[in-house]
Amino acid sequence: ELGVARRAVALGELGDSLEIVRRGLLACVETGTARRLPVLAELGVAGKTGTAEISSRTRRNNAWFAGYLPFVSADGVQLCFCAVVYHVPDGVHGAAAAGQLVSDFLALVRADPVLATRYLGAEGGR
């Protein structure tokens, strides 16, 4: 309802709830809708796929994938991302369109020694 003030919640107060969300984001990549994108699992990506119907008349969807890498560099950089692909054919979902886009991007990052060290850690992932 508009005009109703909500109590601010510090992230520190979320404790167990925040951990449940983190586990869910990892499960999306390891065993869920993004499981067919091995690069994401190899790098320890936590994320969520999504598909939004534009209109039943157009038989088109918007697909998205948002997530982050667990690695934080020595200078405090952590790679987070959100990819949105507009007007994908009906039946193409978030992981197949936007998740694949992120997977391809991260594969390129992993292949570049400078970027891999900065964003993926010394081991290039997990």
C-alpha positions in Angstrom: 0.0 0.0 0.0 1.4 3.4 -0.9 2.2 5.8 1.8 2.9 3.1 4.4 6.4 3.3 5.8 8.4 0.1 6.0 11.0 -0.6 8.5 14.5 -0.7 7.1 16.2 -4.0 7.6 20.0 -4.1 7.8 21.5 -7.0 5.8 23.2 -8.2 9.1 19.7 -8.9 10.4 18.9 -11.3 7.6 21.3 -13.9 8.7 19.8 -17.3 7.9 17.4 -15.9 5.3 20.2 -14.4 3.2 22.1 -17.7 3.3 18.9 -19.5 2.0 18.9 -17.0 -0.9 22.6 -17.6 -1.6 22.1 -21.4 -1.6 19.1 -21.0 -4.0 21.2 -18.9 -6.4 23.9 -21.5 -6.4 21.4 -24.3 -6.9 20.0 -22.5 -10.0 23.4 -22.9 -11.6 24.4 -26.3 -10.2 21.1 -28.3 -10.5 18.4 -25.9 -11.8 17.5 -24.0 -14.9 21.1 -22.9 -15.7 22.6 -26.4 -15.1 23.3 -26.9 -18.9 25.8 -24.0 -18.8 28.9 -25.7 -17.4 31.1 -22.6 -17.5 28.8 -21.0 -14.9 29.2 -24.0 -12.5 32.9 -24.3 -13.1 33.4 -20.6 -12.0 31.1 -20.9 -9.0 28.5 -18.4 -10.4 25.4 -17.8 -8.3 22.5 -16.5 -10.3 18.9 -16.7 -11.3 17.3 -17.1 -14.7 14.0 -15.7 -15.8 11.5 -15.5 -18.7 8.8 -12.9 -19.0 6.1 -13.3 -21.6 5.7 -10.1 -23.7 2.3 -11.0 -25.1 0.5 -14.3 -25.9 -0.3 -12.7 -29.3 3.4 -12.2 -30.3 4.6 -15.5 -29.0 7.8 -13.8 -27.8 9.5 -13.6 -24.4 12.1 -11.5 -22.7 14.8 -13.7 -21.1 17.2 -12.7 -18.3 20.0 -14.0 -16.1 21.4 -12.1 -13.1 24.2 -13.2 -10.8 27.6 -12.8 -9.4 31.0 -14.5 -9.1 32.1 -15.4 -5.6 35.6 -14.0 -6.1 36.5 -10.6 -4.7 39.9 -9.3 -6.0 42.7 -7.9 -3.9 41.5 -4.4 -4.9 37.9 -5.1 -3.9 36.4 -5.8 -7.4 33.7 -8.4 -7.6 32.0 -9.2 -11.0 28.2 -9.0 -10.9 26.0 -9.1 -14.0 22.6 -9.0 -15.5 21.9 -9.9 -19.1 18.5 -9.3 -20.7 17.6 -10.6 -24.2 14.5 -9.1 -25.7 12.0 -10.7 -28.0 13.2 -14.3 -27.9 11.0 -16.9 -29.6 8.4 -18.6 -27.4 10.0 -21.7 -25.8 13.4 -20.1 -25.4 14.0 -19.4 -21.7 16.3 -17.3 -19.5 19.1 -19.8 -19.3 19.1 -20.6 -23.0 19.3 -17.0 -24.1 20.6 -14.6 -21.4 22.4 -17.4 -19.4 24.2 -18.5 -22.5 25.2 -14.9 -23.2 26.8 -14.6 -19.7 28.4 -18.0 -20.1 30.0 -16.9 -23.3 31.2 -13.7 -21.8 32.7 -15.4 -18.8 34.5 -18.0 -21.0 36.2 -15.0 -22.8 37.2 -13.5 -19.4 38.6 -16.9 -18.4 40.6 -17.1 -21.6 42.3 -13.8 -21.1 45.1 -14.2 -18.4 44.9 -10.6 -17.2 41.1 -10.6 -16.9 41.0 -14.1 -15.4 43.4 -13.1 -12.7 41.5 -9.9 -11.9 38.0 -11.3 -11.9 38.3 -15.0 -11.4 41.2 -15.3 -9.0 44.5 -17.0 -9.4 42.9 -20.3 -10.0 40.6 -19.0 -12.8 37.5 -20.0 -10.9 36.7 -22.5 -8.2 
